[in-house]
Amino acid sequence: MKHFRCFAIIILVAAFSCDTFAGDKEDIESILKKAHDAFSKKEYQTYFTYLADDLEIFTGVSTPLLHIGKSHWTDFINGFGSLPSVTYNQQQNSVRIYNENTAVVNGYFVFTVVEKDGTVTTQSGRNSTTLVKQSGKWLIVNYHFSPMF
């Protein structure tokens, strides 16, 4: 009976662990959701914590610029702060992980800006995001946005 209790406890702990600890794909999905939600809520300081210092971004949406480095991107994003609303929604993500430390995510996005005069601009397109695990934490190192044709 004693061995049965030990076995039952081990099974329960194992089952609990499987449900409690997400895998890398689920972690990445969660990180992207948290980052994009923070962006859409204009909680830019929180959004920036998900970005690597050596970040590079091709916007291809609101501007055709290449942003090199986190500080260049943060300056660009902080420029949205004076607008009534700027939202980003990414969906239908496909997550692929390589060598347990690099992830490539492809999906579709909708980017909406409400100007001070009430003008609403919505752009949709495709997005590629690359994340790298640094010191045990997934960080976004690259974004590439392409408008739909």
N, C-alpha and C positions, 0 to 999 in steps of 0.2 A: 504494500500500500504506500509506503514511504517513497519508493521509486516512481510510482504512478503520479504522486503529487509533484515530485521534481520534474517529471516529464511534462505534466500538464502546465506547470509554471513556465517551463522553457517554451512550450508551444504558444502560450498566451503572450509571452514577451516577444517572440518572433512575429506573431501575427500583428501585435500592436506596433512593432517597429516598422513593418512593411507599410502600414497605413499612415504612420506618423511622419516618416522621413521621405520626402519627395526625391525623385531622381533628378539628374541634371536637366533633362528636358523640361520637367515641371518647374524646376528652379528658374530656368531661363524664361519660360512663359510668365512666371510670376514677376520676375524682375522687370521684364518689358512692360507688363501691365502697370506695375507700380511707377515706373519711370514715366510712361505716357500719361497716366492719371495725374501725377504730380505736375507735369508740363501743362496739361489742360486746366488744372486748378490754379495755374500761375504760381505754383510752389517751386520756383526755379532752383532754389538752393537744395531742395530735396532731389529734384531731377538731376542736378549736376553730380550728386554723389554716385550715380550709376554710370558715370562716364570716366574713361581712362584719360590720363594727362596727355597721352600722345594720340588722341582722337583725331580722325580725319573724316570729313563729311562732304559729299557732293549733294547739294540741296536739289538742284534741278527742278524745284517747284516754285518757290517765291523768288528765287534768284538762281542763276546758273553758277554760283560760286563754289569754289573748293575752300572749305574751312580747314585749316591745318592747326591742330593744337586745341586743347580744351579752352584755353583763355580766349582764343579767337571766336569759338563757338558760343561761349558764355556771353561775350559782348553782343553777339548777334541776337541771341535769345532774349537777353535783358531788354533789348529794344522793343520787344513785344509787350513789355510791362505796362505801357501807357494805353494800350488798346483795350476796349471793353471785353473782348473775348478772343481767344486763340485756342483752338482745340485740335487734337491729333488722336485719331483712332486707327489702330492697326488690327487687321483680322486675317483669318485663314493662314496662319503662320505654319510654315514647314521648318522644323528645327532639326539640324544635323550636327552631330558632335564628333570631333576628331581629336584623337590622342588625349581624351579626357580633360583638355584644357582650352579647346577652341570650338566655338559654335558659330554656325552660319544659319541665319534665319531669313527666309523669304516670305513675303506676304503682300497684302494690299493695304492701302491706307486712304483715309479721307482727312484732309487738312482744311479747317475752316477758320477764317479770320473775319471778325466783325470790326469794322473801322469806327472811328469816333463819330462819323456822320451817319452811321447805321448801315452803311454798305456792307453786304455779306459776300465774301469770295470763298468758294469751295473748290478745292482741287483734289483729284483722286489719282492714284497711280500705284506703282509697284515699289516695294522697298526691300532692300537687302541690308541686313544688320549683322555685323560680326562682333562676337563677344570673346574675351579671353579671360581665363581664370587666373587672377593675380593674387597671391597670398590667400588663397582659398575663397576669393570673392569674384563672381562673374562681373566684368565691366565691359561696357560698350566701347569698342575701339574704332568702329567704322559704321557709318550710315551711308547708303546711296539711295536717293529717291529719283524715280523716273515717272513723269506724268503719263497718263494713259493717252493713247492716240486715237 
